[in-house]
Amino acid sequence: QLQASGGGLVQAGGSLRLSCAASGRTFSVYDMGWFRQTPGKEREFVAAIRWTAISIYYADSVKGRFTISRDNAKNTVYLQMNSLKPEDAAVYYCAAAAAGLSDRSIRNLNAYAYWGQGTQVTVSS
């Protein structure tokens, strides 16, 4: 089970940190991802981190502004979002997949078996 939190309303240029707490499984051996979705659009990849935290992946649109990290001891994944833009506004979802995804698959929402409920991020201009 995944529980996302930390969303809210922030002004453009501001920051938010999303958290995704996992329970019920040993998510320390799962690859974890963040995706986001706006009304009428497909859910899109934002960032992902290997269970070892050695490899990290970002969508081009957030590279340099967002940072994904994980604390396996706490079964928690974070998404630090800085320099937020109005176009970052969306419902953000965390997801988990059994370790071993290819570099291509880790960006594909269909590769993830477990999903959190989503947390709303609103960015005012």
N, CA, C and O atoms as a DFTB+ gen file, in Angstrom:
500 C
 N C O
     1  1       0.846      -1.182       0.000
     2  2       0.000       0.000       0.000
     3  2       0.895       1.251       0.000
     4  3       1.887       1.322       0.725
     5  1       0.523       2.220      -0.822
     6  2       1.294       3.446      -0.928
     7  2       0.428       4.635      -0.551
     8  3      -0.722       4.731      -0.978
     9  1       0.971       5.530       0.240
    10  2       0.240       6.707       0.691
    11  2       1.038       7.948       0.338
    12  3       2.095       8.199       0.918
    13  1       0.533       8.728      -0.616
    14  2       1.213       9.953      -1.025
    15  2       0.680      11.131      -0.225
    16  3      -0.503      11.184       0.110
    17  1       1.560      12.068       0.075
    18  2       1.168      13.268       0.808
    19  2       2.113      14.406       0.453
    20  3       3.123      14.206      -0.222
    21  1       1.770      15.598       0.916
    22  2       2.641      16.750       0.727
    23  2       2.202      17.734      -0.335
    24  3       2.820      18.786      -0.496
    25  1       1.150      17.413      -1.060
    26  2       0.659      18.334      -2.063
    27  2       0.031      19.565      -1.419
    28  3      -0.187      19.611      -0.209
    29  1      -0.251      20.551      -2.250
    30  2      -0.860      21.765      -1.747
    31  2      -0.802      22.868      -2.773
    32  3      -0.515      22.639      -3.947
    33  1      -1.080      24.067      -2.311
    34  2      -1.068      25.254      -3.164
    35  2       0.223      26.029      -2.925
    36  3       0.591      26.303      -1.783
    37  1       0.895      26.373      -3.999
    38  2       2.148      27.109      -3.887
    39  2       2.225      28.114      -5.036
    40  3       1.674      27.883      -6.112
    41  1       2.899      29.206      -4.799
    42  2       3.096      30.189      -5.864
    43  2       4.185      29.722      -6.827
    44  3       5.081      28.965      -6.455
    45  1       4.090      30.180      -8.047
    46  2       5.130      29.870      -9.023
    47  2       6.493      30.284      -8.472
    48  3       6.645      31.363      -7.899
    49  1       7.467      29.419      -8.653
    50  2       8.789      29.658      -8.102
    51  2       9.002      29.029      -6.739
    52  3      10.129      28.951      -6.248
    53  1       7.923      28.585      -6.137
    54  2       8.004      27.997      -4.817
    55  2       8.384      26.521      -4.854
    56  3       8.693      25.964      -5.907
    57  1       8.351      25.900      -3.668
    58  2       8.777      24.514      -3.518
    59  2       7.760      23.712      -2.726
    60  3       7.024      24.247      -1.896
    61  1       7.740      22.432      -2.999
    62  2       6.963      21.470      -2.229
    63  2       7.761      20.174      -2.158
    64  3       8.557      19.870      -3.046
    65  1       7.536      19.422      -1.097
    66  2       8.124      18.090      -1.016
    67  2       7.016      17.069      -0.833
    68  3       6.270      17.096       0.146
    69  1       6.932      16.183      -1.784
    70  2       5.968      15.101      -1.706
    71  2       6.618      13.892      -1.044
    72  3       7.812      13.640      -1.201
    73  1       5.808      13.157      -0.306
    74  2       6.261      11.931       0.325
    75  2       5.360      10.788      -0.100
    76  3       4.173      10.976      -0.369
    77  1       5.937       9.613      -0.154
    78  2       5.169       8.403      -0.456
    79  2       5.601       7.337       0.528
    80  3       6.708       6.805       0.443
    81  1       4.721       7.032       1.458
    82  2       5.012       6.043       2.483
    83  2       4.441       4.702       2.065
    84  3       3.271       4.602       1.695
    85  1       5.264       3.684       2.124
    86  2       4.852       2.346       1.718
    87  2       4.660       1.464       2.944
    88  3       5.377       1.583       3.938
    89  1       3.690       0.590       2.850
    90  2       3.447      -0.342       3.944
    91  2       2.956      -1.662       3.371
    92  3       2.430      -1.720       2.260
    93  1       3.135      -2.697       4.136
    94  2       2.603      -3.993       3.740
    95  2       3.570      -4.851       2.956
    96  3       3.392      -6.066       2.876
    97  1       4.572      -4.254       2.386
    98  2       5.575      -4.993       1.634
    99  2       6.937      -4.392       1.901
   100  3       7.045      -3.296       2.451
   101  1       7.966      -5.103       1.515
   102  2       9.319      -4.582       1.640
   103  2       9.626      -3.782       0.395
   104  3      10.246      -4.285      -0.541
   105  1       9.190      -2.537       0.386
   106  2       9.366      -1.710      -0.790
   107  2      10.805      -1.282      -0.993
   108  3      11.137      -0.641      -1.990
   109  1      11.647      -1.633      -0.059
   110  2      13.057      -1.293      -0.244
   111  2      13.652      -2.018      -1.431
   112  3      14.699      -1.612      -1.935
   113  1      13.005      -3.094      -1.897
   114  2      13.522      -3.817      -3.062
   115  2      12.655      -3.554      -4.291
   116  3      12.661      -4.328      -5.248
   117  1      11.924      -2.466      -4.249
   118  2      11.109      -2.071      -5.390
   119  2      11.675      -0.791      -6.014
   120  3      12.166       0.098      -5.318
   121  1      11.591      -0.729      -7.332
   122  2      11.839       0.535      -8.020
   123  2      10.610       1.413      -7.800
   124  3       9.480       0.926      -7.821
   125  1      10.836       2.704      -7.589
   126  2       9.747       3.616      -7.256
   127  2       9.691       4.755      -8.264
   128  3      10.715       5.226      -8.758
   129  1       8.483       5.177      -8.550
   130  2       8.327       6.256      -9.513
   131  2       7.283       7.264      -9.069
   132  3       6.416       6.968      -8.246
   133  1       7.381       8.443      -9.624
   134  2       6.367       9.486      -9.487
   135  2       5.821       9.804     -10.882
   136  3       6.570       9.958     -11.847
   137  1       4.525       9.894     -10.950
   138  2       3.847      10.267     -12.182
   139  2       2.872      11.393     -11.844
   140  3       2.552      11.617     -10.676
   141  1       2.408      12.091     -12.861
   142  2       1.421      13.138     -12.622
   143  2       0.378      13.143     -13.742
   144  3       0.612      12.680     -14.858
   145  1      -0.763      13.681     -13.391
   146  2      -1.866      13.684     -14.353
   147  2      -2.719      14.928     -14.167
   148  3      -3.030      15.332     -13.047
   149  1      -3.089      15.523     -15.293
   150  2      -4.025      16.639     -15.298
   151  2      -5.283      16.199     -16.034
   152  3      -5.235      15.264     -16.833
   153  1      -6.397      16.854     -15.777
   154  2      -7.668      16.443     -16.397
   155  2      -7.572      16.390     -17.919
   156  3      -7.100      17.332     -18.557
   157  1      -8.024      15.285     -18.487
   158  2      -8.047      15.140     -19.931
   159  2      -6.747      14.698     -20.542
   160  3      -6.657      14.521     -21.756
   161  1      -5.729      14.516     -19.710
   162  2      -4.425      14.095     -20.236
   163  2      -4.021      12.761     -19.645
   164  3      -4.512      12.351     -18.593
   165  1      -3.125      12.099     -20.334
   166  2      -2.616      10.827     -19.829
   167  2      -1.667      11.074     -18.659
   168  3      -1.028      12.120     -18.548
   169  1      -1.606      10.080     -17.809
   170  2      -0.658      10.152     -16.709
   171  2       0.754      10.110     -17.281
   172  3       1.068       9.270     -18.125
   173  1       1.598      11.020     -16.818
   174  2       2.937      11.113     -17.393
   175  2       4.018      10.883     -16.348
   176  3       3.850      11.158     -15.160
   177  1       5.113      10.376     -16.835
   178  2       6.270      10.095     -15.987
   179  2       6.903      11.387     -15.503
   180  3       7.017      12.358     -16.251
   181  1       7.315      11.388     -14.239
   182  2       8.009      12.533     -13.665
   183  2       9.429      12.152     -13.248
   184  3      10.399      12.785     -13.662
   185  1       9.536      11.111     -12.427
   186  2      10.842      10.713     -11.912
   187  2      10.765       9.289     -11.397
   188  3       9.690       8.797     -11.057
   189  1      11.922       8.627     -11.343
   190  2      11.976       7.273     -10.811
   191  2      13.332       7.035     -10.174
   192  3      14.320       7.690     -10.507
   193  1      13.358       6.089      -9.254
   194  2      14.590       5.771      -8.553
   195  2      14.662       4.268      -8.350
   196  3      13.686       3.640      -7.941
   197  1      15.818       3.699      -8.636
   198  2      16.029       2.277      -8.427
   199  2      15.991       1.954      -6.932
   200  3      16.176       2.831      -6.089
   201  1      15.748       0.679      -6.622
   202  2      15.683       0.311      -5.206
   203  2      17.025       0.535      -4.514
   204  3      17.074       0.755      -3.304
   205  1      18.107       0.478      -5.281
   206  2      19.433       0.737      -4.736
   207  2      19.737       2.227      -4.627
   208  3      20.708       2.631      -3.988
   209  1      18.882       3.042      -5.267
   210  2      19.076       4.492      -5.360
   211  2      20.291       4.871      -6.194
   212  3      20.674       6.040      -6.234
   213  1      20.893       3.910      -6.851
   214  2      22.074       4.200      -7.672
   215  2      21.678       4.922      -8.949
   216  3      22.378       5.827      -9.403
   217  1      20.551       4.518      -9.527
   218  2      20.114       5.141     -10.788
   219  2      18.834       5.920     -10.564
   220  3      17.903       5.457      -9.905
   221  1      18.814       7.106     -11.126
   222  2      17.679       8.014     -11.000
   223  2      17.330       8.527     -12.391
   224  3      18.205       8.732     -13.231
   225  1      16.059       8.726     -12.613
   226  2      15.577       9.123     -13.930
   227  2      14.596      10.287     -13.765
   228  3      13.812      10.330     -12.817
   229  1      14.660      11.221     -14.703
   230  2      13.756      12.369     -14.674
   231  2      13.178      12.631     -16.058
   232  3      13.826      12.385     -17.075
   233  1      11.964      13.125     -16.077
   234  2      11.418      13.673     -17.310
   235  2      12.177      14.959     -17.627
   236  3      12.599      15.679     -16.722
   237  1      12.344      15.237     -18.893
   238  2      13.080      16.437     -19.293
   239  2      12.442      17.700     -18.712
   240  3      13.138      18.666     -18.399
   241  1      11.143      17.689     -18.572
   242  2      10.423      18.873     -18.113
   243  2      10.708      19.237     -16.665
   244  3      10.448      20.367     -16.251
   245  1      11.241      18.296     -15.885
   246  2      11.483      18.574     -14.465
   247  2      12.953      18.485     -14.098
   248  3      13.337      18.794     -12.970
   249  1      13.766      18.067     -15.040
   250  2      15.191      17.888     -14.759
   251  2      15.801      19.207     -14.293
   252  3      15.573      20.258     -14.892
   253  1      16.574      19.135     -13.225
   254  2      17.194      20.322     -12.671
   255  2      16.344      21.057     -11.660
   256  3      16.843      21.938     -10.959
   257  1      15.067      20.713     -11.568
   258  2      14.169      21.366     -10.615
   259  2      13.635      20.390      -9.573
   260  3      13.417      20.770      -8.423
   261  1      13.423      19.150      -9.964
   262  2      12.888      18.131      -9.061
   263  2      13.997      17.164      -8.670
   264  3      14.926      16.909      -9.437
   265  1      13.875      16.634      -7.458
   266  2      14.825      15.637      -6.974
   267  2      14.060      14.500      -6.310
   268  3      13.274      14.722      -5.389
   269  1      14.294      13.302      -6.778
   270  2      13.687      12.122      -6.163
   271  2      14.712      11.474      -5.249
   272  3      15.901      11.425      -5.565
   273  1      14.245      10.983      -4.124
   274  2      15.128      10.295      -3.188
   275  2      14.303       9.267      -2.427
   276  3      13.074       9.259      -2.502
   277  1      14.981       8.419      -1.707
   278  2      14.276       7.407      -0.933
   279  2      15.021       7.121       0.346
   280  3      16.242       7.259       0.421
   281  1      14.268       6.720       1.350
   282  2      14.809       6.279       2.627
   283  2      14.241       4.883       2.855
   284  3      13.115       4.735       3.331
   285  1      15.017       3.870       2.517
   286  2      14.513       2.508       2.604
   287  2      14.220       2.089       4.046
   288  3      13.350       1.252       4.289
   289  1      14.935       2.663       4.980
   290  2      14.681       2.341       6.385
   291  2      13.292       2.803       6.799
   292  3      12.669       2.207       7.679
   293  1      12.809       3.862       6.164
   294  2      11.478       4.390       6.481
   295  2      10.444       3.975       5.451
   296  3       9.277       4.351       5.557
   297  1      10.860       3.200       4.452
   298  2       9.940       2.780       3.394
   299  2       9.259       3.989       2.754
   300  3       8.057       3.967       2.487
   301  1      10.021       5.014       2.517
   302  2       9.454       6.273       2.014
   303  2      10.269       6.801       0.836
   304  3      11.499       6.742       0.825
   305  1       9.547       7.317      -0.148
   306  2      10.157       7.970      -1.297
   307  2       9.716       9.427      -1.295
   308  3       8.579       9.743      -0.943
   309  1      10.613      10.296      -1.684
   310  2      10.336      11.730      -1.673
   311  2      10.483      12.315      -3.067
   312  3      11.226      11.798      -3.901
   313  1       9.778      13.377      -3.295
   314  2       9.966      14.165      -4.510
   315  2      10.044      15.630      -4.094
   316  3       9.034      16.254      -3.769
   317  1      11.247      16.158      -4.109
   318  2      11.453      17.568      -3.813
   319  2      11.254      18.358      -5.093
   320  3      11.935      18.121      -6.090
   321  1      10.325      19.293      -5.063
   322  2       9.987      20.066      -6.253
   323  2      10.313      21.526      -6.001
   324  3       9.701      22.167      -5.146
   325  1      11.258      22.041      -6.728
   326  2      11.670      23.439      -6.615
   327  2      11.344      24.188      -7.902
   328  3      11.096      23.585      -8.946
   329  1      11.349      25.495      -7.806
   330  2      11.087      26.351      -8.971
   331  2       9.833      25.915      -9.711
   332  3       9.828      25.774     -10.934
   333  1       8.786      25.707      -8.953
   334  2       7.557      25.189      -9.543
   335  2       6.959      26.166     -10.540
   336  3       7.023      27.383     -10.367
   337  1       6.382      25.607     -11.575
   338  2       5.743      26.375     -12.640
   339  2       4.259      26.023     -12.686
   340  3       3.864      24.952     -12.227
   341  1       3.443      26.905     -13.230
   342  2       2.008      26.571     -13.335
   343  2       1.766      25.260     -14.072
   344  3       0.814      24.543     -13.764
   345  1       2.610      24.944     -15.033
   346  2       2.431      23.699     -15.790
   347  2       2.786      22.448     -14.985
   348  3       2.554      21.334     -15.452
   349  1       3.338      22.613     -13.797
   350  2       3.594      21.466     -12.914
   351  2       2.350      21.072     -12.126
   352  3       2.326      20.016     -11.493
   353  1       1.332      21.900     -12.160
   354  2       0.112      21.594     -11.423
   355  2      -0.527      20.313     -11.943
   356  3      -0.742      20.158     -13.145
   357  1      -0.825      19.409     -11.037
   358  2      -1.372      18.101     -11.413
   359  2      -1.641      17.306     -10.148
   360  3      -1.297      17.726      -9.043
   361  1      -2.256      16.162     -10.333
   362  2      -2.308      15.177      -9.255
   363  2      -1.073      14.294      -9.414
   364  3      -0.836      13.723     -10.478
   365  1      -0.311      14.196      -8.364
   366  2       0.925      13.423      -8.391
   367  2       0.694      12.068      -7.728
   368  3       0.120      11.969      -6.644
   369  1       1.157      11.039      -8.411
   370  2       1.004       9.667      -7.939
   371  2       2.365       9.019      -7.747
   372  3       3.266       9.187      -8.570
   373  1       2.507       8.285      -6.667
   374  2       3.688       7.456      -6.528
   375  2       3.316       6.029      -6.905
   376  3       2.161       5.616      -6.797
   377  1       4.316       5.294      -7.344
   378  2       4.084       3.933      -7.817
   379  2       5.301       3.072      -7.514
   380  3       6.416       3.571      -7.358
   381  1       5.061       1.775      -7.435
   382  2       6.130       0.831      -7.130
   383  2       6.102      -0.320      -8.118
   384  3       5.042      -0.774      -8.548
   385  1       7.292      -0.778      -8.464
   386  2       7.437      -1.919      -9.361
   387  2       8.555      -2.808      -8.846
   388  3       9.541      -2.322      -8.291
   389  1       8.400      -4.093      -9.029
   390  2       9.458      -5.012      -8.617
   391  2      10.757      -4.623      -9.304
   392  3      10.769      -4.281     -10.486
   393  1      11.844      -4.680      -8.556
   394  2      13.146      -4.259      -9.069
   395  2      13.510      -5.024     -10.331
   396  3      13.177      -6.201     -10.475
   397  1      14.196      -4.346     -11.241
   398  2      14.649      -5.005     -12.455
   399  2      14.078      -4.434     -13.736
   400  3      14.289      -4.991     -14.813
   401  1      13.352      -3.318     -13.630
   402  2      12.830      -2.710     -14.845
   403  2      13.973      -2.229     -15.742
   404  3      15.040      -1.842     -15.266
   405  1      13.720      -2.263     -17.036
   406  2      14.702      -1.705     -17.959
   407  2      14.681      -0.185     -17.844
   408  3      13.753       0.398     -17.283
   409  1      15.710       0.439     -18.380
   410  2      15.773       1.897     -18.347
   411  2      14.588       2.516     -19.089
   412  3      14.158       3.625     -18.771
   413  1      14.078       1.809     -20.056
   414  2      12.915       2.306     -20.793
   415  2      11.627       2.064     -20.014
   416  3      10.772       2.946     -19.924
   417  1      11.495       0.883     -19.459
   418  2      10.259       0.514     -18.754
   419  2      10.050       1.326     -17.494
   420  3       8.911       1.563     -17.095
   421  1      11.116       1.749     -16.870
   422  2      10.978       2.468     -15.601
   423  2      10.245       3.794     -15.818
   424  3       9.743       4.384     -14.861
   425  1      10.181       4.264     -17.052
   426  2       9.450       5.484     -17.384
   427  2       8.002       5.211     -17.824
   428  3       7.248       6.138     -18.121
   429  1       7.638       3.955     -17.859
   430  2       6.331       3.536     -18.386
   431  2       5.390       3.191     -17.236
   432  3       5.681       2.300     -16.439
   433  1       4.271       3.891     -17.150
   434  2       3.357       3.664     -16.038
   435  2       2.824       2.241     -16.014
   436  3       2.478       1.729     -14.949
   437  1       2.753       1.603     -17.155
   438  2       2.225       0.232     -17.211
   439  2       3.158      -0.785     -16.564
   440  3       2.760      -1.927     -16.334
   441  1       4.369      -0.395     -16.275
   442  2       5.323      -1.306     -15.631
   443  2       5.152      -1.345     -14.120
   444  3       5.759      -2.181     -13.450
   445  1       4.338      -0.454     -13.578
   446  2       4.181      -0.341     -12.126
   447  2       2.922      -1.063     -11.657
   448  3       1.834      -0.861     -12.195
   449  1       3.094      -1.903     -10.648
   450  2       1.970      -2.715     -10.171
   451  2       1.210      -2.055      -9.023
   452  3       0.033      -2.349      -8.809
   453  1       1.859      -1.184      -8.299
   454  2       1.246      -0.609      -7.096
   455  2       1.225       0.909      -7.207
   456  3       2.198       1.534      -7.630
   457  1       0.092       1.486      -6.816
   458  2      -0.095       2.928      -6.946
   459  2      -0.662       3.521      -5.666
   460  3      -1.469       2.901      -4.974
   461  1      -0.218       4.735      -5.372
   462  2      -0.822       5.493      -4.297
   463  2      -2.058       6.213      -4.795
   464  3      -2.419       6.118      -5.968
   465  1      -2.704       6.936      -3.887
   466  2      -3.983       7.544      -4.203
   467  2      -3.853       8.913      -4.868
   468  3      -4.848       9.445      -5.358
   469  1      -2.686       9.480      -4.899
   470  2      -2.480      10.777      -5.540
   471  2      -2.580      11.925      -4.558
   472  3      -3.337      11.875      -3.589
   473  1      -1.804      12.955      -4.826
   474  2      -1.853      14.170      -4.023
   475  2      -1.842      15.361      -4.979
   476  3      -1.062      15.402      -5.931
   477  1      -2.716      16.326      -4.711
   478  2      -2.909      17.442      -5.620
   479  2      -1.845      18.512      -5.414
   480  3      -1.578      18.924      -4.286
   481  1      -1.251      18.949      -6.492
   482  2      -0.317      20.078      -6.467
   483  2      -0.909      21.182      -7.332
   484  3      -1.207      20.970      -8.507
   485  1      -1.074      22.351      -6.746
   486  2      -1.606      23.508      -7.458
   487  2      -0.562      24.618      -7.419
   488  3      -0.035      24.945      -6.355
   489  1      -0.271      25.183      -8.559
   490  2       0.732      26.234      -8.653
   491  2       0.072      27.483      -9.221
   492  3      -0.428      27.477     -10.346
   493  1       0.076      28.540      -8.443
   494  2      -0.533      29.792      -8.891
   495  2       0.511      30.680      -9.562
   496  3       1.667      30.735      -9.143
   497  1       0.078      31.370     -10.607
   498  2       1.018      32.225     -11.354
   499  2       1.022      33.637     -10.812
   500  3       1.751      34.491     -11.317
